[in-house]
Amino acid sequence: MCTDTIEKQILLRAPIDRVWRAISNSSEFGSWFGFKVEGPFVAGERVRVTCFPTTVHEGVAASQKPYEGTPYELIVEKIEPESAFSFRWHPFAFDTSVDYSAEPTTLVTFVLEQKENGVLLTDTESGFDQIPLERRATAFGANEYCWIIGVMLVEAYLAKSP
């Protein structure tokens, strides 16, 4: 079993420019993922986000409610239009009494690939083997679940906001 990398894929039945906007536009990303984002995604820059329940699925929104208001910081790595978007963050860093800034980050990458019947979205998060041992298994398990839900949420978002 791989403990360093999580990978999820989904075939989205939407034009590639629409899928791209859903993952790379900070406002749209925040809406389906469950963040209030305090600015645009810009390669090489940090952006502050706050956990906020998703707008596309009531059940998931209810499960996110306990984390509402928790601050995060994303460091945008790469923006390649209609191809790839990536950022770094501290995975499952919900305890506001802990300073996670000295910990390594993981890298989240979204890759879009045009297929005959839609857009294949591959979501990968890597770097868990660098997370401190006492947090590693919890962060990996939580984020594996997060990305199972995440690809479902982007699909639901695109269905509601074509």
C-alpha positions as CSV (number, residue, x, y, z in Angstrom):
1,M,0.0,0.0,0.0
2,C,1.3,3.4,-1.0
3,T,1.4,5.8,1.9
4,D,3.0,8.8,0.1
5,T,0.5,9.6,-2.7
6,I,-3.3,9.7,-3.1
7,E,-4.7,9.7,-6.7
8,K,-8.3,10.0,-7.7
9,Q,-9.7,10.2,-11.2
10,I,-13.1,11.1,-12.6
11,L,-14.4,11.6,-16.2
12,L,-16.3,14.8,-16.2
13,R,-18.9,15.4,-19.0
14,A,-18.2,19.1,-19.5
15,P,-16.1,21.2,-21.8
16,I,-12.5,21.4,-20.8
17,D,-12.6,25.2,-20.4
18,R,-15.5,24.8,-17.9
19,V,-13.7,22.1,-15.9
20,W,-10.6,24.3,-15.9
21,R,-12.5,27.3,-14.5
22,A,-14.1,25.1,-11.8
23,I,-10.6,24.1,-10.5
24,S,-8.5,27.1,-11.2
25,N,-10.9,30.0,-10.4
26,S,-10.5,30.5,-6.6
27,S,-14.1,31.5,-6.1
28,E,-15.5,28.5,-8.0
29,F,-12.9,26.1,-6.4
30,G,-13.9,27.4,-2.9
31,S,-17.6,27.0,-3.6
32,W,-17.4,23.2,-4.4
33,F,-14.5,22.3,-2.2
34,G,-15.6,24.1,0.9
35,F,-13.4,27.2,1.3
36,K,-13.8,30.9,1.3
37,V,-10.7,32.0,-0.7
38,E,-9.3,35.5,0.0
39,G,-8.1,36.3,-3.5
40,P,-7.2,34.8,-6.9
41,F,-5.0,31.8,-7.5
42,V,-1.6,33.2,-8.7
43,A,1.4,30.9,-9.4
44,G,4.1,31.4,-6.8
45,E,1.8,33.2,-4.4
46,R,0.2,32.3,-1.1
47,V,-3.6,32.6,-0.6
48,R,-5.4,32.5,2.6
49,V,-8.5,30.3,2.8
50,T,-11.0,29.6,5.5
51,C,-13.0,26.3,5.8
52,F,-16.6,26.9,4.8
53,P,-19.2,24.2,4.0
54,T,-19.5,23.3,0.3
55,T,-22.4,24.7,-1.7
56,V,-23.1,21.6,-3.7
57,H,-23.9,18.8,-1.3
58,E,-25.9,19.1,1.9
59,G,-24.5,15.9,3.5
60,V,-20.9,16.9,2.8
61,A,-21.6,20.5,4.0
62,A,-22.9,19.1,7.3
63,S,-19.7,17.1,7.8
64,Q,-17.6,20.2,7.1
65,K,-19.5,22.3,9.5
66,P,-17.3,21.5,12.6
67,Y,-14.3,22.9,10.7
68,E,-16.0,26.1,9.6
69,G,-13.8,29.1,10.1
70,T,-10.6,27.1,10.3
71,P,-7.9,29.1,8.5
72,Y,-5.5,27.5,5.9
73,E,-2.9,28.8,3.6
74,L,-2.4,27.5,0.0
75,I,0.8,28.1,-1.9
76,V,0.0,28.0,-5.6
77,E,2.7,26.1,-7.5
78,K,1.6,25.9,-11.1
79,I,-1.1,27.2,-13.4
80,E,-1.1,25.8,-16.9
81,P,-4.4,26.8,-18.5
82,E,-6.7,23.9,-19.3
83,S,-3.9,21.4,-18.4
84,A,-2.7,21.5,-14.8
85,F,-3.1,23.4,-11.5
86,S,-1.3,22.7,-8.3
87,F,-0.8,24.0,-4.8
88,R,0.9,23.1,-1.5
89,W,-0.7,22.9,1.9
90,H,-0.5,21.4,5.3
91,P,-2.8,18.3,5.1
92,F,-5.5,17.9,7.7
93,A,-4.2,20.8,9.8
94,F,-7.4,21.6,11.7
95,D,-6.1,22.0,15.2
96,T,-5.8,25.8,15.6
97,S,-3.7,25.4,18.7
98,V,-0.9,23.8,16.6
99,D,1.6,25.7,14.5
100,Y,2.0,23.6,11.4
101,S,4.3,26.1,9.6
102,A,7.5,24.1,10.4
103,E,6.0,20.9,8.8
104,P,6.6,20.0,5.2
105,T,3.6,20.5,2.9
106,T,2.0,18.1,0.5
107,L,1.5,18.9,-3.2
108,V,-2.0,18.8,-4.7
109,T,-2.1,18.6,-8.4
110,F,-5.1,18.6,-10.8
111,V,-4.4,17.4,-14.3
112,L,-7.0,17.7,-17.1
113,E,-6.9,15.5,-20.2
114,Q,-9.4,15.8,-23.0
115,K,-11.0,12.5,-23.8
116,E,-13.5,11.5,-26.5
117,N,-16.5,11.6,-24.1
118,G,-15.4,14.3,-21.6
119,V,-12.5,15.5,-19.5
120,L,-10.5,13.1,-17.4
121,L,-9.6,14.9,-14.1
122,T,-6.7,13.4,-12.2
123,D,-6.3,14.7,-8.6
124,T,-3.0,13.7,-6.9
125,E,-1.8,14.6,-3.5
126,S,1.8,13.6,-2.7
127,G,4.4,14.1,0.0
128,F,2.8,12.3,3.0
129,D,5.9,10.4,3.8
130,Q,7.5,13.7,4.9
131,I,4.7,14.5,7.3
132,P,5.7,13.9,11.0
133,L,5.0,10.3,11.9
134,E,2.6,11.1,14.7
135,R,0.3,12.9,12.1
136,R,1.0,11.0,8.9
137,A,-1.6,8.2,9.0
138,T,-4.4,10.5,10.2
139,A,-3.6,13.1,7.5
140,F,-3.3,10.4,4.8
141,G,-6.5,8.7,5.7
142,A,-8.4,12.0,6.1
143,N,-7.2,13.3,2.8
144,E,-7.8,10.1,0.9
145,Y,-11.4,10.4,2.0
146,C,-11.3,14.1,1.2
147,W,-10.4,13.5,-2.4
148,I,-12.9,10.7,-2.9
149,I,-15.5,13.3,-1.9
150,G,-13.6,16.1,-3.7
151,V,-14.0,14.6,-7.2
152,M,-17.6,13.9,-6.5
153,L,-18.1,17.5,-5.5
154,V,-16.5,19.0,-8.6
155,E,-18.8,16.7,-10.7
156,A,-21.8,17.9,-8.7
157,Y,-20.7,21.5,-9.0
158,L,-20.4,21.3,-12.8
159,A,-23.8,19.7,-13.0
160,K,-25.3,22.6,-11.1
161,S,-23.3,25.3,-12.7
162,P,-22.8,24.3,-16.4
